[in-house]
Amino acid sequence: MNLGSDEFIAILPGCDKPPLMPQVQPEVYCRPPWQRMMRIHELVGRGRYPNCRSLAEEFEVSTRTAKRDVDFMRCRLNLPLEYDARRNGYYYAEPVEHLPAISITEREMFAMLVAQKAITQYQGTPFHEPLQTAFRKLTGQLDGRQKFTVEGLSEALSFRPFGPEDTDLGAFEVIARALRERRGLRFLYRNFGARKARRRQAHPYHLACINNQWYLFAFDLDRQDLRTFLLTRLRQPEVTAERFVRPPDFDLDKKLHDSFNVYTGRGDYDVVLDFDAWAAELVRGRHWHASQEIRELPGGGIRLRMHLSSLKEADRWVLSWGGHVTVLEPKALAVRVREMALDLTRRYTKGGALRPAGRH
């Protein structure tokens, strides 16, 4: 059932023709139709006798749109909605406990279940409980057969985020408030590898969960530059009285377009990597970067090309593939991987020869 406003019609089968109304200006913003009808159901059920004018004022829509909502509930959802001229409002002629069940396809049901399972990655954040509550409300509208299907699929699907971080819920809520109210933020932040945290002041622009880690993208007032802050290294955030306007040209997707993961740079690197047949089975079919190009090689291997602005995260990723990958370009990446490999060799051969591999 599509409840988009474009699908609504002014005259519905079996309904009286609505009175002619003057032309109205289109709404700049309004609640979704199903949310409006849930509110109408609540008001009617509580005996408030709402009418089209009062509904239009509450929803910030035209009286015509409010009338369409009422007509839809009466004619498409078959609700016993009647108009009381003496009370100047609508009421239920018969008891109605719930709105009719939402009709969804099995594909939509599976997609809804995937969304519910994905909620687990928000555990420990202020989003988790509201998302769980919203999902319970949504599934509460399903009929018995649909609920049974969702419960059955639930046993066959799960999400297991790798290495999810421990989020400071209190700090998260403070940062979320600063973002919501467009206010400045003061906090202590410890840079990677530093022993002490330093006081920072910033205008928070965006909060993002990337690879199970939360990052704050904010304009650092002291450094006059956009910076990235990892939440696990951020402490004692405070919302300031200062208000700010986020630049209209801020675009996180654009900022991270040339980064391998989170960190961006001012470099210009064409990265070319050859993976052997074993690694190709794991690399092939995955979206590693927006600019990636994959070409099949003789023998089952593949060649991966991508364009990056920084090698800061790519070097560790390449090293994680061990001897199954060869860096063709750029030379700077090959040198970094070689130095990291030599450091590992020295570490594991320190104090004597490396023990031969075997069963223990």
C-alpha positions as CSV (number, residue, x, y, z in Angstrom):
1,M,0.0,0.0,0.0
2,N,1.6,3.2,-1.2
3,L,0.7,6.2,1.1
4,G,2.6,8.8,-0.8
5,S,0.7,12.1,-1.2
6,D,0.9,11.8,-5.0
7,E,-1.2,8.7,-4.8
8,F,-4.1,10.4,-3.0
9,I,-7.1,11.3,-5.1
10,A,-9.7,13.9,-4.2
11,I,-12.8,11.7,-4.9
12,L,-12.7,8.1,-3.8
13,P,-15.1,5.4,-4.8
14,G,-18.1,5.2,-2.5
15,C,-17.4,8.6,-0.9
16,D,-19.4,11.8,-1.2
17,K,-18.0,14.4,-3.6
18,P,-16.0,16.9,-1.5
19,P,-17.1,20.5,-1.7
20,L,-15.3,22.8,-4.0
21,M,-12.4,24.6,-2.3
22,P,-10.2,27.5,-3.3
23,Q,-6.8,27.0,-4.8
24,V,-4.2,26.5,-2.0
25,Q,-0.4,27.0,-2.0
26,P,1.6,23.7,-1.8
27,E,3.0,22.9,1.6
28,V,6.7,23.5,2.2
29,Y,6.8,20.7,4.7
30,C,4.2,18.2,6.2
31,R,4.1,15.0,8.0
32,P,4.0,11.8,6.0
33,P,0.4,10.7,5.2
34,W,0.5,7.5,7.4
35,Q,1.8,9.5,10.3
36,R,-1.0,12.1,9.9
37,M,-3.6,9.3,9.8
38,M,-2.2,7.7,13.0
39,R,-2.6,11.1,14.7
40,I,-6.2,11.4,13.4
41,H,-7.0,7.9,14.7
42,E,-5.5,9.0,18.1
43,L,-7.6,12.2,18.3
44,V,-10.8,10.5,17.2
45,G,-10.2,7.6,19.6
46,R,-9.8,10.0,22.5
47,G,-13.0,11.8,21.7
48,R,-11.5,15.1,20.6
49,Y,-13.8,15.4,17.5
50,P,-11.2,16.8,15.1
51,N,-12.3,18.5,11.9
52,C,-10.5,19.3,8.7
53,R,-9.7,22.8,9.7
54,S,-8.1,21.8,13.1
55,L,-6.2,18.9,11.4
56,A,-4.9,21.3,8.7
57,E,-3.6,23.7,11.4
58,E,-1.9,20.9,13.4
59,F,-0.3,19.2,10.4
60,E,0.6,22.5,8.6
61,V,-1.2,21.3,5.5
62,S,-4.2,22.5,3.5
63,T,-7.8,21.6,4.5
64,R,-8.0,19.8,1.2
65,T,-5.1,17.5,2.2
66,A,-6.8,16.9,5.6
67,K,-10.0,16.0,3.8
68,R,-8.1,13.5,1.6
69,D,-6.7,11.9,4.7
70,V,-10.1,11.5,6.3
71,D,-11.6,10.1,3.0
72,F,-8.8,7.6,2.7
73,M,-9.4,6.4,6.2
74,R,-13.1,6.1,5.6
75,C,-13.1,4.6,2.1
76,R,-9.8,2.7,1.7
77,L,-9.3,1.6,5.3
78,N,-13.0,1.0,5.9
79,L,-13.0,2.8,9.3
80,P,-16.4,3.8,10.8
81,L,-15.5,7.5,10.7
82,E,-18.5,9.8,10.8
83,Y,-19.0,13.5,11.1
84,D,-21.0,15.0,14.0
85,A,-22.4,18.4,12.9
86,R,-23.3,19.3,16.5
87,R,-19.8,18.7,17.8
88,N,-18.3,19.9,14.5
89,G,-15.9,17.0,14.3
90,Y,-15.3,13.4,13.4
91,Y,-15.9,10.3,15.6
92,Y,-16.0,6.5,15.4
93,A,-19.5,5.1,15.0
94,E,-18.1,1.8,16.3
95,P,-15.1,0.9,18.6
96,V,-11.8,0.8,16.7
97,E,-8.7,-0.4,18.7
98,H,-6.1,-0.3,15.9
99,L,-5.6,1.0,12.4
100,P,-5.8,-1.8,9.8
101,A,-2.7,-3.9,9.3
102,I,-0.2,-2.6,6.8
103,S,0.0,-4.8,3.6
104,I,3.6,-5.4,2.6
105,T,5.3,-7.9,0.3
106,E,7.7,-10.6,1.4
107,R,10.6,-8.6,-0.2
108,E,9.6,-5.6,1.9
109,M,9.3,-7.8,4.9
110,F,12.9,-9.1,4.4
111,A,14.2,-5.5,3.9
112,M,12.5,-4.5,7.1
113,L,14.1,-7.4,9.0
114,V,17.5,-6.4,7.6
115,A,17.0,-2.9,8.9
116,Q,16.0,-4.3,12.3
117,K,19.1,-6.5,12.5
118,A,21.3,-3.6,11.5
119,I,20.1,-1.7,14.5
120,T,22.5,-3.8,16.6
121,Q,25.4,-1.6,15.4
122,Y,23.8,1.4,17.2
123,Q,23.9,-0.3,20.5
124,G,25.4,2.0,23.1
125,T,24.2,5.1,21.4
126,P,21.0,7.2,21.9
127,F,19.7,5.9,18.6
128,H,19.4,2.3,19.7
129,E,16.3,2.5,21.9
130,P,14.3,4.9,19.6
131,L,15.1,2.6,16.6
132,Q,14.0,-0.5,18.5
133,T,10.8,1.3,19.6
134,A,10.0,2.4,16.1
135,F,10.5,-1.1,14.8
136,R,8.2,-2.5,17.4
137,K,5.5,0.0,16.4
138,L,5.9,-0.9,12.8
139,T,5.7,-4.6,13.3
140,G,2.7,-4.1,15.6
141,Q,0.8,-3.0,12.5
142,L,1.4,-6.4,10.7
143,D,-1.1,-9.2,10.7
144,G,-0.5,-12.5,12.3
145,R,0.8,-14.2,9.1
146,Q,3.2,-11.4,8.5
147,K,4.5,-11.4,12.1
148,F,5.1,-15.1,11.9
149,T,7.1,-14.7,8.6
150,V,9.2,-11.9,10.2
151,E,9.9,-14.1,13.3
152,G,10.8,-17.0,11.1
153,L,13.2,-15.0,9.0
154,S,14.8,-13.5,12.1
155,E,16.3,-16.8,13.0
156,A,18.0,-17.0,9.6
157,L,19.6,-13.5,9.6
158,S,22.1,-11.7,11.8
159,F,24.6,-8.9,11.9
160,R,28.0,-9.3,13.7
161,P,29.9,-6.0,13.6
162,F,33.6,-6.6,13.9
163,G,35.3,-4.8,16.8
164,P,32.4,-2.3,17.7
165,E,33.7,0.4,19.9
166,D,32.5,1.3,23.4
167,T,30.7,4.5,23.1
168,D,30.4,7.0,25.9
169,L,26.6,7.5,25.9
170,G,26.7,10.7,27.9
171,A,29.2,12.3,25.6
172,F,27.3,11.1,22.5
173,E,24.1,12.8,23.7
174,V,25.9,16.1,24.3
175,I,27.5,16.0,20.8
176,A,24.1,15.1,19.3
177,R,22.5,18.0,21.0
178,A,25.2,20.4,19.7
179,L,24.6,19.1,16.2
180,R,20.8,19.4,16.5
181,E,20.9,22.9,17.9
182,R,23.8,24.1,15.7
183,R,25.8,25.2,18.8
184,G,29.5,25.3,19.4
185,L,31.3,22.5,21.3
186,R,34.2,22.5,23.8
187,F,35.9,19.2,24.6
188,L,39.2,17.5,25.5
189,Y,40.7,15.6,22.6
190,R,43.8,13.3,22.6
191,N,45.5,13.1,19.2
192,F,46.6,9.6,18.0
193,G,49.8,8.7,19.8
194,A,49.7,11.7,22.2
195,R,49.8,11.1,25.9
196,K,47.8,14.2,27.0
197,A,44.5,15.5,25.8
198,R,44.1,19.2,24.8
199,R,41.2,21.5,24.9
200,R,39.5,22.1,21.6
201,Q,36.7,24.3,20.4
202,A,34.7,23.5,17.3
203,H,31.5,23.9,15.3
204,P,30.1,20.3,14.9
205,Y,29.0,19.6,11.3
206,H,28.4,15.9,11.1
207,L,28.5,12.7,13.1
208,A,29.2,9.5,11.1
209,C,29.6,5.8,11.9
210,I,32.3,4.4,9.6
211,N,33.5,0.8,10.0
212,N,31.9,0.5,13.4
213,Q,33.6,3.7,14.7
214,W,32.0,7.1,15.4
215,Y,33.6,10.2,14.0
216,L,32.8,13.9,14.5
217,F,33.5,16.2,11.5
218,A,33.8,19.7,12.9
219,F,35.3,23.1,12.1
220,D,38.2,23.6,14.6
221,L,38.0,27.3,15.6
222,D,41.7,27.5,16.8
223,R,43.1,25.9,13.6
224,Q,40.5,27.4,11.3
225,D,40.1,24.1,9.4
226,L,37.7,21.2,9.1
227,R,39.0,18.3,11.3
228,T,38.0,14.7,12.1
229,F,37.6,13.6,15.7
230,L,37.3,10.0,16.8
231,L,34.7,9.8,19.6
232,T,36.7,7.3,21.7
233,R,39.4,9.9,22.1
234,L,37.0,12.7,22.9
235,R,36.1,13.5,26.5
236,Q,34.1,16.0,28.5
237,P,32.1,17.7,25.7
238,E,30.2,20.9,26.6
239,V,27.7,22.7,24.5
240,T,28.4,26.4,24.3
241,A,26.0,29.3,23.9
242,E,27.5,30.2,20.5
243,R,25.3,29.4,17.5
244,F,26.7,28.9,14.0
245,V,25.5,28.3,10.5
246,R,26.9,25.2,8.7
247,P,28.3,26.2,5.3
248,P,25.9,25.2,2.6
249,D,28.7,23.7,0.5
250,F,29.7,21.1,3.3
251,D,29.3,17.7,1.7
252,L,30.7,14.7,3.6
253,D,30.5,12.4,0.6
254,K,32.5,14.9,-1.4
255,K,35.1,15.3,1.4
256,L,35.6,11.5,1.7
257,H,35.5,10.8,-2.0
258,D,39.2,10.3,-2.4
259,S,39.9,8.9,1.1
260,F,40.3,5.1,1.5
261,N,38.3,5.2,4.7
262,V,38.1,8.4,6.9
263,Y,41.3,10.4,6.6
264,T,41.9,12.7,3.6
265,G,45.0,14.3,2.3
266,R,46.3,16.7,-0.3
267,G,48.0,14.0,-2.3
268,D,47.2,12.6,-5.7
269,Y,47.8,8.8,-5.9
270,D,46.8,6.3,-8.5
271,V,47.0,3.1,-6.6
272,V,47.5,-0.2,-8.6
273,L,47.5,-3.5,-6.8
274,D,47.8,-7.1,-8.1
275,F,46.1,-9.8,-6.1
276,D,46.8,-13.5,-6.6
277,A,44.0,-16.0,-7.2
278,W,43.5,-16.8,-3.5
279,A,43.0,-13.1,-2.5
280,A,41.0,-12.4,-5.7
281,E,38.2,-14.6,-4.3
282,L,37.9,-12.3,-1.3
283,V,38.5,-9.0,-3.1
284,R,36.3,-9.6,-6.1
285,G,32.7,-8.5,-5.8
286,R,33.2,-6.0,-3.0
287,H,33.0,-2.2,-3.1
288,W,36.3,-1.0,-1.7
289,H,36.3,2.5,-3.1
290,A,34.2,4.8,-5.2
291,S,36.9,5.1,-7.9
292,Q,37.8,1.4,-8.0
293,E,38.4,-0.5,-11.3
294,I,38.9,-4.3,-11.3
295,R,40.4,-6.2,-14.2
296,E,40.8,-10.0,-14.4
297,L,44.3,-11.4,-14.8
298,P,45.5,-14.7,-16.3
299,G,45.7,-17.4,-13.6
300,G,42.7,-16.2,-11.6
301,G,44.2,-13.0,-10.1
302,I,42.9,-9.5,-10.4
303,R,44.3,-5.9,-10.7
304,L,42.6,-3.3,-8.6
305,R,43.0,0.4,-9.4
306,M,41.7,3.3,-7.3
307,H,42.5,7.0,-6.8
308,L,43.3,8.3,-3.3
309,S,44.3,11.5,-1.7
310,S,46.2,9.8,1.2
311,L,48.0,6.5,1.7
312,K,47.6,6.7,5.5
313,E,45.0,3.9,5.7
314,A,45.8,2.1,2.5
315,D,49.2,0.9,3.6
316,R,47.8,-1.1,6.6
317,W,45.0,-2.6,4.4
318,V,47.6,-3.7,1.8
319,L,49.8,-5.2,4.5
320,S,46.8,-7.2,5.9
321,W,46.8,-9.2,2.7
322,G,50.4,-10.5,3.3
323,G,52.1,-12.1,0.4
324,H,48.9,-12.3,-1.7
325,V,49.1,-8.7,-3.0
326,T,51.8,-6.8,-4.9
327,V,51.9,-3.0,-5.1
328,L,52.6,-1.8,-8.6
329,E,51.9,1.9,-8.0
330,P,52.7,4.3,-6.5
331,K,56.2,3.8,-5.4
332,A,55.5,5.6,-2.1
333,L,53.0,3.0,-1.1
334,A,55.4,0.1,-2.0
335,V,58.1,1.7,0.1
336,R,55.8,2.2,3.1
337,V,54.6,-1.4,2.9
338,R,58.2,-2.7,2.6
339,E,59.3,-0.7,5.7
340,M,56.3,-2.0,7.7
341,A,57.2,-5.5,6.7
342,L,60.8,-5.1,7.6
343,D,59.9,-3.7,11.0
344,L,57.7,-6.8,11.6
345,T,60.6,-9.0,10.5
346,R,63.0,-7.4,12.9
347,R,60.4,-7.6,15.7
348,Y,59.9,-11.3,15.3
349,T,63.6,-12.2,14.8
350,K,64.9,-10.1,17.7
351,G,66.9,-12.1,20.1
352,G,67.4,-15.1,17.9
353,A,66.4,-16.8,14.7
354,L,62.7,-17.1,13.9
355,R,61.3,-20.5,14.8
356,P,60.4,-22.6,11.8
357,A,56.7,-22.9,11.1
358,G,55.1,-26.2,12.0
359,R,52.5,-27.9,14.1
360,H,52.6,-27.2,17.8
